[in-house]
């Protein structure tokens, strides 16, 4: 019976998916939904492999290799094996070596026919090559588009490549509650699906204004037409889910113009109405 296994470097998954979805790779800014993550990856690999799932190996790091509560939740799932390296002030240690070891041991023992590998580190190349020498197909799981160059480079020594889109990643990762001020807000936008881009941008501006205090709104308006980068990332990616992806420059222009209108003329945090302070459609911040 042909079997396959999934090998996931959690550090890469969180960093790449967080950057793609929310413009941040900091773990403290992100929430991983472990059951959704492992189920999504298994479903995607099931459809590709047409083989029996052996196990999902989840690699992460923790101080003194003692698992956190979140890591215990992941390792406690049926069909998931948690492998921990050590987390030091210089980063994670021992994660790549565990991936390489498991790839080689499972391949040598004939336990798997196909290995699905999600990792952003070139140090796993040795394990990939040796697994292939035992007749195992190694399929890379990558996250686009920000990791695109790295994925293509690693694809040169793998057998195939599966990329996860932003829509894929948002099924199992979300943004933690942000602070006020310049931090990004993962806020819902209550608006019909058939609106034009400028009206969508206006609704985003109104929602941003309602979610922030007056001082934070004033700081954003003071930098007009430059939209803070994290807000702009959220604005454009929310729009991409409703309109064409990627957005045209004309559509981005309309959305940003609408954002400034909604932010400056919408309901103020105190319940009043703000006065439109300046003209211009705005642009993304640095």
N, C-alpha and C positions, 0 to 999 in steps of 0.2 A: 504494500500500500504506500503510495507516494504521499509524503507529508511536507509541510512547509512551516517555517518559524519566522517570527517577526522580531527584529532587534531594534530597539528604540533608545537613542541617546536623548534623555529628557531635557538636558541642557540645551542641545541644539533645537529640539522641537519648540520649547518655550521661547527661546531667543528669536528664532526665525519667524515663528507664527506671530509672536507679539509685535515684532518690527513690521511685519506685513500688514497686520490687522489694525494696530493701534499706534504705530510709530514709536514703540518702546520695546526694549529687550530686557528691561529690569524685572526680575521675578516679583518684586514687591508690588509692581503695577498690574500684575496679571493674576487671573484665576483660572486654573486648569480644572476641568471637570473630568476626573479620571475614568469613570465608567463610559462616558460618551467618547473619550479619546480612544480607549482600547477597542471599544465596539466599532467605531468608525474605521479604524485602521484594519481591523480584522475583516470587516465587510468588504472594504476596498480590495484587500489582498485575496479574499475568498473568490471574488469575481475574476481576478486576474489569474490566479494559480490553478483553479479547478482541482485543488488537492485538499487533503485533510489538514486542518490546523493542529499543529503539535503544541505550540506554546508561544506566548509573547514574552520576550525578555525585555525588562524595563530597567535601564541603566541610569543611575543618578549618583549624587554625592551628598554626604552629610558629615557633620563634625564627628570625628572618631568612628565613622561608618555606623552611627546609631540612627535608625530611621526616624523621620518626623512622623507626625500623625497623618499628614497627607500621603507620605510615601507608604505608610502601613495600609492606607485605604487602597492604594494601587496594588500593592503586593498581595492583599487579601482577596483579590478577585480570582475567580476560577479561570484557570488557563493562563495566568500571568505569574511570571517569576521575577521578583525584585532583586537586582544586583546593585550593590552599593560600593562606591569608592569613597575616598576621604575628601572632605571639603576643608581646604586650608586657606590662609590669607593670600596665597598665590593662585588660588583657583582649585578646580577639582583634580584629584590624582587617582589613578588606578582604574578609571572608567574605560578608557580605550583598550587597555590590556585585557579587561574582562570581556569586552566585545570580541576581540581577536581570539581569545582562548575559546569562548563558546562556539564561535564560527568554526574553528578548526576541529574541536572535539566532536561536535555534532556531525560535521561533514565526514570526518575520518570513520566514525561509527556507523555511517549510513542512516542516521536518524532523520535526516531531511533531504529532500530533493531540490527544494528552492528556499533561499534565504532572502527576506525582505529587510533591507538595512536602512535605517534613518540615522545618519550621522553626518556632521559637518567637518570632521577631522580627517586629514590625510593619513594619520597614524594607523587607521584601520585597513589600509591598503594591503598590508601583509596578510591579514586574515582573509580578505576577499580573494586574493590570488591563490592562496593555499586551498581555500574551499573550492574554488573552480577546478583545481588540479584533482580533487576527489570527485569531480563530475557534478558539483552543485551549481545551479544557476543563482547568481546574486543580482537581485533587483534593488536598485536604489530608490528610496523614498525621499523626495526633496520638496522644498517649499519655494514657490515662485511669488513674485518676480525678483525680490531683493536678493535672494540667494542664487539667482540664475547663473552667474559666472562660475561659482563654485560647483554647482550641480553639473554643468556641462563638462567641467574639468574632470570631476570624479567619474562621470559617465564613460570616459574613455577606457576605464579598466573594469567596468561592470557589464552585465549582460543586457540590462534594460533599465529604463528610468520611468518612474511614476511621479508626477508632480501634483502637489496639493495646492489648490487655489485659495484665495482669501475666503471665499464662500465655504470651502471645505473646513478651513481652520476655525471659523467662527462657530462651527457646530460643537466644538469642545473647548474653546478658550474664550474668556471674556475679560473685560477691563475691570479692575477693582475700583471702588469708589474713589474718585479723585479729590484733591484739595481745591479750595477756592483759589482765586488768583490766576496764575498762568498755567496751571495744570490742565490737562485735557479732561473733558467731561464726556463720559459715555452715556449720553442722555437720549431718551426716546424722542422722536419727532412725530407728533400726531397730525397727519395730513393725508389727504386722499392720494391714491397711487397714480392718478391720471393728471396731476398738475404739471405745469411747465417748469423748466429748471429755475427761472428767476423766483417763482413763487415757492418752490422747494427751499431755495436758499433763504428766502425771507422767513419761512417757518423755522429753519435752523437758527437764524439769528434771534427770533423771538424766544425759542426754547433755551438758547444759551443765556439770554438776558434774564429769563425767569429763574434759571438755576444758579445765578451768581448774585453776590451782594453788589450794592451800588458802587463801591470802591473798585471792585474787580472789573465791572463793566466800564467804568471811567478810564481804567488803565488800558483796556483794549481799544477804546475809542481814541485815546490820546495818540496811539501809534498808527491810526488809519492813514494810508490805505494798507498797511502791512498787517496781515492776519497772523497771530501767533502760530508757529509751525504745528504744534500738536492739535490745535483747533482746526487748522486747515486740513491736516491729514484726516481727521474725523469727518469734516465737512465733505471733502471730495470722495472719500471712500463710502460714506453713506449714500452720496449721490450716485456713485457707480453701481450700487445695488438696485437703484430704481431706473436709471437711464442706461445709455450704452456704456460698455466697459471695454477699452479705456474711453474716458470722456474726451470729447473734442475740446480744443482751446476755446471755441465759441461758447460751448456749454459751461465750461469752468468759469468763464468771464461772467456769464449770466448768473450762475449760482453765487459767486462771490459778491456781485452787485446786490443780489437779493439778500444775502447775509447781512451786509452793512445796513440795508434799509430796515430789516427786521430787528437788528440789534439796537439801532439808534432811535427808531420810532415806535417800537413795540411797548408793551406794558413794562414799566419799571419795576424793580424789586419791591418798592414801597407801594405799588399799585397805581401810580400815576402814569402819565405818558411822557416819554422823552421827546426832546426836540431834535430833529435831524441836524447834525452838527457839521457835516462836511459832505462833499461830493466825491465821486471816484468809486470804481468797482473793487479796488483792493487787490492784493497779491499775497502769496504765501510768505510767511516769515522765514528767516534764516534758521 
